[in-house]
Amino acid sequence: DVQMTQSPSSLSASVGDRVIITCRPSQSIDDYLNWYQQSPGKAPKLLIYAASTLQSGVPSRFSGSGSGADFTLTISSLQPEDFAIYYCQQSYSIPWTFGQGTKVEIK
Amino acid sequence: EVQLLESGGGLGQPGGSLRLSCVASGFSFSTHAMSWVRQTPGKGLEWVSSISDTGARSYYRDSVKGRFTISRDNSKNTVYLQMNSLRAEDTALYYCANYIATTGGFSLVYWGQGTLVTVSS
């Protein structure tokens, strides 16, 4: 199985801050990488697919980059509604696997 | 508006069975592949199983192979997860989600709100 390692596991940030979350798979996965946001009590929501393509309706302050075995999710200016847990997920091989999550908290 | 509504969760006995259902609306169900994903506080998000749009192909994680069966009824816009030989480690919130093929693999686009399965005697 491809292991997905996110860092950091949690971070504290203020509204307006730039936030960067890293995801490193245990092997190269080309660009078969998705990012999801999960707010408390809600289901995950797709933010970015194919490593860098913004899902329809997702604000442009979210961006993704990377390929192979090193990916990042960037929030350019953190908004109150962005405080949530973020997960990366690979679909390069079955079983699809998720990172452990990065919790973004209010400083 | 896309909606996925799961049901069928509850308390299951170790070694027992449960059948989860997920009714879809707001999109062309018969042309979308579907998946089940579970979540626990300890293991986080875990993909469980997927089924193609026609139902001809299905996929499972190793820990549920031979115990769980995914199926669908396109006339009822419903996907199912038959869970047999339940184990304590199957305890989780189970989500159904549709997935699409993109230039970079597959993405779980719409998710239901989940149904809670607890396996305990």
Boltz contact constraints between the chains, C-beta under 6 A:
constraints:
  - contact:
      token1: [A, 31]
      token2: [B, 104]
      max_distance: 6.0
  - contact:
      token1: [A, 32]
      token2: [B, 104]
      max_distance: 6.0
  - contact:
      token1: [A, 32]
      token2: [B, 105]
      max_distance: 6.0
  - contact:
      token1: [A, 34]
      token2: [B, 107]
      max_distance: 6.0
  - contact:
      token1: [A, 43]
      token2: [B, 95]
      max_distance: 6.0
  - contact:
      token1: [A, 43]
      token2: [B, 111]
      max_distance: 6.0
  - contact:
      token1: [A, 43]
      token2: [B, 113]
      max_distance: 6.0
  - contact:
      token1: [A, 44]
      token2: [B, 111]
      max_distance: 6.0
  - contact:
      token1: [A, 46]
      token2: [B, 107]
      max_distance: 6.0
  - contact:
      token1: [A, 46]
      token2: [B, 109]
      max_distance: 6.0
  - contact:
      token1: [A, 49]
      token2: [B, 102]
      max_distance: 6.0
  - contact:
      token1: [A, 49]
      token2: [B, 107]
      max_distance: 6.0
  - contact:
      token1: [A, 50]
      token2: [B, 102]
      max_distance: 6.0
  - contact:
      token1: [A, 50]
      token2: [B, 103]
      max_distance: 6.0
  - contact:
      token1: [A, 50]
      token2: [B, 104]
      max_distance: 6.0
  - contact:
      token1: [A, 51]
      token2: [B, 104]
      max_distance: 6.0
  - contact:
      token1: [A, 87]
      token2: [B, 45]
      max_distance: 6.0
  - contact:
      token1: [A, 91]
      token2: [B, 105]
      max_distance: 6.0
  - contact:
      token1: [A, 91]
      token2: [B, 106]
      max_distance: 6.0
  - contact:
      token1: [A, 94]
      token2: [B, 59]
      max_distance: 6.0
  - contact:
      token1: [A, 95]
      token2: [B, 47]
      max_distance: 6.0
  - contact:
      token1: [A, 95]
      token2: [B, 61]
      max_distance: 6.0
  - contact:
      token1: [A, 96]
      token2: [B, 47]
      max_distance: 6.0
  - contact:
      token1: [A, 98]
      token2: [B, 45]
      max_distance: 6.0
  - contact:
      token1: [A, 100]
      token2: [B, 44]
      max_distance: 6.0
  - contact:
      token1: [A, 101]
      token2: [B, 44]
      max_distance: 6.0
